[in-house]
Amino acid sequence: MTDRMQRIRNCLEGALAPESLELIDDSHKHVGHAGARDGRGHFSVRIVASCFRGQRPLARHRMVYAALGALMDTDIHALSIQALTPEEIG
């Protein structure tokens, strides 16, 4: 796991206390893409956390973006988010 991925994982785990967290670096799929030229990456995250209960999808995404904070400006160009509650993964 790269340092960047570990920083992302640490931020999400620290802020959202997920029961499950899958993080995938999709940057290799976007080589040559205009947004990838600045060195920031493309990632997919599937996160299962009880803190998403009662939250609509947009609010859940905002929670993920808030947890990542400055990494959205320095390390992440694109982020695909699947944010679920434990009850939704059954």
Secondary structure, DSSP 4 states (H G I P E B T S, - for coil): --HHHHHHHHHHHHHH--SEEEEEE-GGGGTT-GGGTTS-EEEEEEEE-GGGTT--HHHHHHHHHHHHTTHHHHTEEEEEEEEE-GGGG-
